Amino acid sequence: MPTDAIEMRMAHLEGAYEQIDKRLGTVEQRLTLVETKLDGLRRDIDQRFERMDQRFERMDQRFERMEQRFERMEHSLRTQFYWVMGLMLSLLALGLFRH
């Protein structure tokens, strides 16, 4: 009788271990799916950051071009201002010498 009880307990333990093994296999599969999804999300996020970096680079280039245009315009306006001031001073000087 004691041998039958031990065999029954062993059979019960073997069944329990088989169930645990199946459950752990299922858990492992689910974890693999989660890892796959996380890897996909990580790739997606990396791609989006790359696109944002490209956009910022394009914006930086645009601002640099605008700054260069502004500097050229500023130089041109300064030159025109000096010409106008020189002309006005010349006309003023001519007017003062006539009287």
Stockholm file with secondary structure:
# STOCKHOLM 1.0

chainA/1-99         MPTDAIEMRMAHLEGAYEQIDKRLGTVEQRLTLVETKLDGLRRDIDQRFERMDQRFERMDQRFERMEQRFERMEHSLRTQFYWVMGLMLSLLALGLFRH
#=GR chainA/1-99 SS CHHHHHHHHHHHHHHHHHHHHHHHHHHHHHHHHHHHHHHHHHHHHHHHHHHHHHHHHHHHHHHHHHHHHHHHHHHHHHHHHHHHHHHHHHHHHHHHHHC
#=GC SS_cons        CHHHHHHHHHHHHHHHHHHHHHHHHHHHHHHHHHHHHHHHHHHHHHHHHHHHHHHHHHHHHHHHHHHHHHHHHHHHHHHHHHHHHHHHHHHHHHHHHHC
//
